[in-house]
Amino acid sequence: MAITWIGFLLSLFLLFIISRKSLWAGLVVAAFTLGVFTLPFQHIWQETYATLTDPSILLLSLGVGLIPMIGGTMELSGLMNDLINNLRIGKRLFSAFSPALLGMLPIPGGALLSAPLLKKVAKGTSGVKQSGINVWFRHLLLLIYPLGALLASTKMAQLNLYVVMIYLIPGFVLMFILGYLFLLKDIQGKVNYSSDFRLKGLLIPLIVIFIAPLIHSSLITIFPKVLPEIFLVIGVAASLILALGFGNSRWKTIRLVWKKTGPWRFSLIIIGMFLFLNIFKASDASRIIAEATFSKTFLLVGIGSILGFLTGRVQVPVSILLPIYYSKYGTNTMTCPVFALMYFSIFMGYVISPVHPCVSVSLEFFGAQLKDFFKLLIIPVLISLVIALMLGQIFL
């Protein structure tokens, strides 16, 4: 029992340390570390082979790897600038939706794309408030966007992606209300645009962004017996092709996007997540940790938010919490509302994490201090988590 705990804690320690530089490498090292302490070599090999040969995992990995290519292509081709320049909304909503729309595209350092726009529009507000707006609203739509971290997370939990999205809508509404009250209320006026409105400039980027989830959700409904990850790849590929076509991209552009976004890293993250999950489930760690005494609500909300804060990630806490939850409460009890509560709690810790890249680059860009950033956002985050705890106590 002691050796199992040592292996589990060491694997988490290595995961936290290595993931600061490379998330996929941290997951793989953590998985094999846990396996060495808890499983015979033959079982480690079996779980590794099963993960690397699972068609659904491989297709999911491919689809997720293509997603950042869409964002990179839209950035270099100017499609994203067209979208922002043709929103034609007031400063308050522009301050919210410009980082929110850009946030749906997983571009490394993507917070720096919306930061200059925000600085131009939100003049008169402090640097720390601009940092808070940029971070908070960048992740608003990402909470419910089906091609973000939610995609792989619901796959791990074997839950319907779009049903989970419905249960996350109250969290989305809560985030918007709190963001408005604490961050946007004092921003007023209209945005001064330097060019005329173009409907085409608004619609084309929106089509590129939303065609992938539309194709994905439609085809899995029409063909429920076909592997759903096939439709994910089709949808994402269609979105990428449209981005390349509408952006008049050339081969040189594709190479630049490939180099800048590093899509292989996103694919390897998916492999690492499922490798860690499968080795954990096969080990004694799941049974031993399940014997620990803590409530279901505290596990999902309390530990979930803490892991989100400590790791500055969403996928890592999900990878850790799911097998622990399964061991203690059974796989059948992980329903869509239970998962949504856990995911939202992780998300709130992740949003303000000091190791979250969006936080660090926003603070640097706007010249703000981390302690002031915490003072600004700690209250809306705590309100969100208290509401989550109350819902957990009532419904779980």
N, C-alpha and C positions, 0 to 999 in steps of 0.2 A: 504493500500500500504506500509506504513512504517513497519508494523508488518511482512509483507512478506520479505522485504529487511533484516530486523533483523534476521529472521529465516534463510534466505539463507546465509548471511554472517557468522552467528554463526555455521551453518552446515559446511561451508568451513573451518572455524577456527578449529573446532573439528576434521575434516577430516585430516587437515595438522598435527595437534598435535598427534592424536592417531595413524595415519598411520606410524609414525616413529617407533613405536613398533609393530603394527599389522595393516596391510593394510585392511584386511577383516573386522576387528572390526571397523576401522575408517569409512569405507564405510557404514556399517550397522548403526552405531551411527549417522552419517551425514544424512542418509536417513530418519531415524525416527525423528530426530530433525527438519528437514525441514518439514516433514509431520505434526508434532505437531503444528507448526506455520502456516501452510497453508491449512490443510485439516481436515475435520471431522474424528473422530476415525473410523467410518465405512468405509470411503474411504481408509484410511491407511491400514486397515485390508484387504480390497479387493485387493489392489495393492500387498500387501505382499503375500496373498494367490495365486494370479495369477502368481507371480514370482516363488514361491516355487512349483507350480504344472505344470509349463510349461515344457513339455518333452524336447524341444530343449535346454533350459537353463540347465536342470538337466544332460542331456547327455554331453553337452559342459563342464559342471563342472566336470563330471567324467573323460572325456578325458584329460582335462587340469591337473587334479590331478595325472594322471598316467605319464605325461611327465617327471617330475623331477625324477621319479623312474628309467627311462631309463638312465639318466645322472648319477645317483648315482650308478647304477649297473655297468655301463661302467667304472666308476672310480675305484670301489673296485675290479673289476675283472681284471683290467689291460688292457682292450680293448682300452681305450683312450690313454694310454701310447704306445700301439702298433701302433696306428694311427700316433701319433706325431713322434715316432722313425723311421717310414718308409716313411715319406714325401720326404726325400732326395732332399731338395732344399737348396739354398744359405741362408746365415744368414739374408739377407734383407727380403726375402719372408718368411722365417721361423719365423722371429720376428712379421710378420703381421698375418700369417695364424695359428700359434699355439694358440694365444689368440682368433682368430676368430672362429676356429673350436670348441674350448672349450666353447666359448660364446653361441653356439647354444643350449647348454644343461643348463636349468635353475637350476643350483646347487647353494644353498645358500653359499655365500662366494666364488663363483666359480672363481673370479679373482685371488685368491690365488693358483689355480691349474696351471695357465699359468705363474704366476710371477717367480717361480724358473727356469722354462725353459728359459724365456726371460732373466733373469739375467745371466744365463750361456752363452747364445749365444751373447747377446748385450754388452759384456764387452768393456769397454772404453767409453761408453756413460754415461751421468750423470744419477743420480737417478731420477730426475724429468722427463727426457726424457723417461726413461724406464717406469715410471708411466704413462706418456702420451700415449706411444705405447700400453701398456697393456690395458688401458681403451678405447682408441679410436678404436683399431682393435678388441677388444673383442666384440664390438657392431656392427662391420661392417656387418657381415653376418646376425646378429640378426635383422637388419633393414628390411630384406626381407625374413627371415626364416618363413615359414607358420605356424609353431607350437610354435612360441613365442607370445609376446604381441599382434602381428598383428592378431592372430586368433580370440581372444575375441573382439578386437576392431572393426574388420570388421563385426563381427556378430552383434554388437550393432548398427552399421550403416546400417545393412541389405544390405551389398554390397558383391560382389563376391571376395573372398579372393585372388584368383590367378590373377584376373584382376588388383586388387590394387597392387599386387606384381610387375606387369609389369610397372605400373606408378611410383613405388618406385625405379626402377633400375637406372634411372639417378641420384637419390640421393645417391645410393650405389656407383656408379662410381665417383661421386663428392667427397664422403668421402674417397675413396681409393686414388684419386689423391692428395687431400689435405694432407692426412696422409703420403703419400710418400714424398711430397715436404717438409713438416714441421717436420717429425719425422724419416723417414727411409733413407733419401738421403745419410747420412754420414756413414751408416752401410755397411760394405763390408766383403767379404771373404766367406768361406764355413764352414758348420757345421761339426765338427769332431764326427762321430758316433762311438760308442763302439761295435756295433754288425753289422752283415751283413743285407742287405736288404731282407725283406720277403714280397712278394706280398700279401700273405694271411693276414699278419698283417696289411696291408693297406686297403685291400678290405672289410674284415669282419666288422670293425667299420663303414666304410662308408655305407655299406648295412644296418646296424642297424639304423644309423642316418636318412637315406633317404627313408627307406621302408615305414614309416608312411605317409609322405606327398604324396608319390607315390600311395599308396593304396587309400588314401583319395581323391586325385584329380581324379584318374581313376574311382572310383566307383560313385562319384557324377556326372561324365560325362555320364557314362553308365546308371545310374538309377536316372535321374533328378527329379523324382517325390517322391523319398524316402527322409525322413528326413536326411539331410546331416550329422548331428551330430552322427548318427548311424555309418556312415563310418569313422568318426573321431575316435570313440572309437575302432572300428575294427583295423584301421591302427596303432594307438598308442599301442594297446594290442599286435599286431603282432611284433612291434618293441621291446617291453619289453620282450616278450617271446624269441625272437632271442638273445637279450642281455643276458638274463639269461642262455640260452642254450649254446651260444658260450663262455660265461664266466665261464661255469661249476659251476654256483652258487648253493649253498645249501640253505636250509631253514633259517639257521643262517644268511646268507648274505642278504636274503630278509628282515629279521627283522631289520638288521643294516641299510639297505637302507631306509626302512620305517621310522625308528627313526631319521635318519640323515636328510632326505629331507623333512619330514613333508608334504606329498602330500595333506592331508586334508586342509592345509592352502591355497593351490593354488585353490582347489575346492571352498572353501568359498569365495575367492576373486571374482570369477565369479558370485556367488550368490549376493554378496554385490554390485558389479558393476551394475547388472540389477535391483536390488532393488532401488538403488539410482536413476537410469535413469527413472524407471517407476513412482516413487513417484514425481520426478521433473516434468515429463511430465504431471502428473495429477494435479499439483498444479498451483496456480496463478503466481508462480515465473517465469515460462517460459514466460508468457505474459508480465509481468512487465519488465523483463530484456530485452526482445525483443524491448521494446520502447526506450532503451538507444541508444545514437547516437555514432556509430563507424562503420568503413568500414568493409566489408567482409574480406579483406586482413589483416587488423590489427587484427581482431578477430582470424583468423586462424594462422597467422604467429607470430604476436607480442604477443598476450595474450597466444597463444599456447606455444611458447618457454619460456615465463615467468613462466607459470604454470609447465612446465617440469622441469625448473630450481629450482623452489621453493619446489616442492614435491619430486623430485628425483625419479619420477615414470612416466610411460607412461599411464597406465590404468586410473589413477585418472584424469589427464587433459582431456582425451577422454571422461570420464564419465561426466565431467563438461561442456565441450564445445559442445558436440553433441546436448543436449536438448536446449541450448541457440541458437545454429545455427538453429535448426529446428523451433524454435519459431519466429525467426527474418526473416528467408529466406525461410522456408518451407522445408519439407522432400524431395521433388522431386529435389531440387537443390543440394543435397549432392551426387554428382557423384563420381566415382572412382578417377579422377584426383584431384578434390577438397579435398577429404579425404586424398589422398596421400600427398598433400601440407601441410595440417594440421598435419598429423602424422609425417612427416619429421621434421617440425618445433618443435613440442613437443619433438621429439627424440633428436634434437640438444641441447635443453635446458637440457634435462635429462642426456645426456652424461657427462656434466661437472658439474652437480649439487653437491654441497658439502654434501648434505644428501643422495646422491647415494652411496650405500655400496661399490660398486666396486672402487669408487674414494678413499674413506677413507682407505680401506684395501690395495690398491696399494700404496698410499702415505706412509702408515705405513711400508709396506714391504721394499720399496726402500729407506726409510729415506728421503723423499722429503717434501717440504713445500707446503701448499695449494696455497699461493700467487704466487709461482713460477709455479705451475701447471696451474693456470689461465693465467699467462703471456704466457705460451707456447701454450695453446689451444684456447685462446680467439680470435685470428686472424682467424684461420680456421673456427671456429664456426660463427663468424660475417660474413665472406665471404659467408658461406652457407646460412645464414639467409637473407643477402642482395639479393642473387640470388633468394631465395624463394619469397621475397617481390616483386622483379621485375617481376617474373613469375606471381604472383598474380595480379599485376597491369595490366599486359598485357592480361591475359586470363580469369580473373574472372569478 
